């Protein structure tokens, strides 16, 4: 297994939380490569097929294993901002949607939305990983967007860079990813899919932004 630093150079700000685990991003695209795009994009489909193993080293013991991959490491210049996201159905277009039926704009796919979107503006974002660099390179070159709202241009990746770098899950006393711990203060997923309840454990999680000095 290779110890590497993965860096994504971003063309646009990215909508994400402070964690943004790279193993979750990689799983999404490895699953698409094997099963097709619908497995990821259609709700409920992911549970119908086996979740593949990533070409990453596994740490931990028993059912508390996790991949040797950190959460996002943002540089000092990264800033967080808030924007409003609004969606409203054009009522005069109702005839294109339904015939002799009412269009429900209070719920469902045509509901109106007005919500906050938090995004991070940064030139790049890093992750530390221990895995098969050849397999990672094969898939990562096909990842052009990361984060949420990518269909609207958020999280556009200009290029990826992979360099040798010592892997660690803790730097200067600060965690770089969630670590399962029975006395942990938080209930958090330890591996992807991060929404899957079976992957949740009591954990210690990063509580501060940690940077890598080049």
N, C-alpha and C positions, 0 to 999 in steps of 0.2 A: 504494500500500500504506500502511496505517495503522500507526503505532507505538503500542502499547497495553500496559497492564498488566492481566492477567486475575487476578482474585482469587476464590477459592472460600471462602465462609464455611461452616464445618463444624459439623454438629449432633452428630456422634459422632467418636471418634478414627478414624484411618485406618491401615490396614495397608499399609505401603509401605516401600521403601528410601529412601535420602537423595536419590535422583535424581528419580523420578516425572515424566518428561518430558510436557509438555502436548501435544506433537504426537502422541505415542502414544495419549493419551486421545481426541484429536480424530479421529485416523484410525479408531479403533474405531467411533465413532458415525457418521462419514461413510460407512464401509463398510456399517454396518447400514442406514443410510438408503437406500443404493443397491441392496444385494443381499439384505437381510433378515438377521434375527438369527442364523440358522444359520451364516452365513459366519464369524462370530466365535466362536460358542459350540461348534461341533462341530470336534474336532481334524481337521486335514488339509484342511478345506474352503477355507481362505484361499488356498492355493496354486493352486486351480482357477479363480480369477477374477483379472483384472488389479487391481493395487493402485492405487487412485485417487490423483490429485494433490490435496494439501490446498491451500486458498486462502491459502497462506503464501509469503513470499518465499524463494527458494532461495539459499543461500550456498555458497561453495566452488567447486571446479572439477572438470570431468569427472565421473568416477564417485564422486568424493569429496564430492559435494554434500550439504548438510544443510539443514534448515528453520531459518528465523530464529525460533527459539523456545527459550527457556531450559529448564533443569531447574527443579524446584521450589525456591522461595526461602522458607524457613520463617522466621517471626518469632522474636525472642529468647525469647518465652515458651514456645515449642514444646519438649516433652519426649518422650523415647523411653522406652517401657516394654516389659516382656516378660510374656507370658501363656502358659499352656499350652492347647493345643487337643487335645481328645480325641474320638475317635469309636469306638464299639464296637457291633457288630451284636447286636441282641437275638435270642439263639439260639431263644427260644421262638416267634419269628415266622418261623422258617425255612419253615414250611409255606406261607406266602404267597409265597415266592420260588421255590421249586423243589419239584417232585413227584418222589419217588423219586431224588433227586439230593442230593449233598453240597453244602453252602454253604461256599465257600472264604473263610475269614476271615484267611488269611495273605497274600493278594494279591488284586488286582482291586478291583472297586467295593465289596465288602463287607469289605475288610480293616480291621483295627483300627489306629487311629492314636493316637499320643501325641507331640506335637511342640511346639516353641516357636513362638510367634507374636510378632513384634516390631511394635509399633504406635506411632504418634505422636499425642499429644494437643496440639491447637492450635486456636485460634479461627478461623484462616484460613491459607491458603497462596497464594503469588503466583507468577506467571510473567510474563516479558516476551516479547512477540510482535510480529512485523511481518507483517501480512497484511491480508486483506479483512475489515474489522470487521463488515460487513453479513452476510457468509456465516458468520462465526464466531458471531455472535449467533443466527442461525437455528438452529444445531445445539446450541449450548451450553445453551440453555434446556431441552433435553430430557435433560440429563445430571444425574441425581439422586444418583448414587453414584460414587465413584472409589476406586481401590485394590483390595485383595483382600478376599475373604469378604464381599462386599456383600450377599449373600443373607441374611446374619446381622445386618445392620444397620450394619456397619462402613462408614466413609467416607461418611456421609450428608451431602449438600450442602444447606445451608439456603437459600443463594441465591448467585448469581454477580454479580460486579461487573466492568465493563470501563471503564477510564479511560485517557485519553491519557497516555503515558509514553515517554520516550526508550528506544529499544531498544539493547541492548549485549550482547555475549557475554562481556565481562570487566568487572569492577568492582573498583576499588581493588587491581588486580593479581591478582584471583581470578577464575578461570573460572566462568561460570554454566552451562556445558553442555560436553559432550564436543566436542573440536575435532580433526579428523584431522591427524596429523603423523607423517611417516615415522620420526622419531626418538622418537615418543611411547612412553611407558613402559607403556601399557596397551592390551590388545586389547579394543575396545568398539564397540558399534553406534553409528552416527552418525545414523541416521534410523529411523523406524518402518517395519515391525514390528521391535521391538528384539530379538526372539528369532531373527530371520532371519539365518543365517550370512553370506549375501552382503552384508549391511550392516555387517559388522564390519571395522574398520580399526585400525591403530596410532593411538592418540589420547593427548592430554593431557585429563585429566578433572578436575572440581572435587574438591578434597580437604578443603575446609572449608565450613561453612555460611555463606552470605552473605546479608545482610539489606538491605532497601531502606528508606531513611529517608523517611517520608512528608513 
